Amino acid sequence: MSMKMKQLRTHGLWLLLLLFSAVLLFGTLDKAETFFYGIEINGKLMGYSEMEVTPDTKAGKPVTIIKNKAFIALTVLGQAFDTKISEVYHMDPGTGKYTYYDSEVKVGTMEMGGNLVIDKDTAVFTSRQDGKSKN
C-alpha cells in the first residue's frame, strides 16, 4: 500500500473519530447544530466536512440524526480523483447506540455504499451495488 493511501486512510479514521466525538458531546441536543471542518493532507487543505446533528423522534422514540458530508479534492497521476462521502446516522440519545446508518461514497468514477439497520441484536446491511441484504 502506498504512503498516500495510508495517509488517506489515517485521515479517514480521524474524520470518523471526530464524528463520533461530536455525537457523544452533542447527543442530547435541544436544537439542530451544524459543524464545519477542514480536511488536511500533509498540512495542505484538501477538502471539507459538514456535519449536522439534529434531535428528532422516530416511531415515538427520541433519536439523534447525524448527517455528514465530506469532499476531498485529490489528484493522482495528473488526474482528478475527488472523493465525496455522504453519511446518515440515527442514534439513541439515551444509550448512544446506533440504530441506522446509510452511506454513499464516490471516489473518482467508482461509487459504493449501503445502509445498515440495527434492531436489538440483529443488524441488516443492504449494499447499493447489488441491493442484496445480509444479516
N, C-alpha and C positions, 0 to 999 in steps of 0.2 A: 504494500500500500504506500502510495507516495506521501511525502510530507504535507503537501497541500490538502490531500484528502483527510489525513489525520487531524490537521488543524481545523478543517471544516467540521469534522465530526466532534471535535472538542468544543467548538463554538456552538454547535447544536445542543450539546449537553448543557452548556452554560445557559442557553436560551430556555431549555426545559426547566432547569433549576430555578431560574428567575421567575418563570411562570408559576411553578409550584410554591415558591416563596410568597409571591403576591397573593395567591389563593389562600394560603394559611393566614396571612396577615389581614386579608380583607374578606374572609369567608362569611362574616356576619354583617355585611353592608346594609345600610338602610336605603341607599340610592345607588344608581349606576356610577361607576368610576371608569375613566379611560386613562391608560398609561402609554407612553411612547418611549421606545428605547432605540438607540443606535446599535448597529452590529458592526464590529470592527474585526478585521483580519490583519494581523501583523501591524497593528497600530493605524491602519487605514480604514476610514469609514466606507463600508461596502454595502450597507443596507439599513433597514429599519424594521421595527416591530411595533405593532399597535395592539394593545390588549384592552378589551372591555370586560369588566366584571359587573354583573347585574343580578340583584336579588329578584327572584320570581317564585311562582307557585306552579307545580305540575301535579296533576291528579290530587289536588288538595293538600299537597305537602310542600314545604319550603324547599327551594333549590337555588343554588348559585350557578349562574350561567357564565362561563368564561369563553370569550371569543378572541382568538389570537390570529393575527395576520402578520406574516413576515415576508420581506422581499430582500433578496441578496443579489447584487449585480456582480457577476464574475466573468472573466474572460479566460478561456482555456484554448491554448494553441491559436490565439488570434480570433477565436470565435466567441460570440456572446453565449454564455452558459448561465443565464439568470435562473434563480430559484425563487419560487413563490410557494408559501405554505399557508394554508388556512385550516384552523382547528376550532372545534367547538367542544367544550366540556360541560357536563352537568354534574354538580357536586352537592351532596347533602351537607348543608352548613352545620348541622348538629354533630355529625360524625367525621366529616372531612373525607368521606368515601365517595368515589366517583360512580355514577350510575349510567353515564353515556359519554361516548367520545366519537367524534367524526373528524376525519382529516382528508385533505386534498393537497397533494404535493406535485408541483410541476418543476422539473429540473431540465432545462433546455427543452427538448421536444418530448421528453418522457413524462407521462402522467401516471400517478398512482394514488391510492387512498382507500379508505373504507370507514366503516363505523363499528363501534363496539357497544353493545347494550348489556348492562350488568344488572341482574335481578337476583338478589340474595346470594346464593353460592354458584350461580351459573352466568357465564359470560358468553355471548354470541357475537362473533366477528363476521361481518359481511364485507367482502372485497369489492371495490369499484371495478376492478378489471374483469372479473367473471361473474359477479353477482351472487356467488355461492356463499352460503353461511357455514360457519364452523363453530362448534362448541368447544 
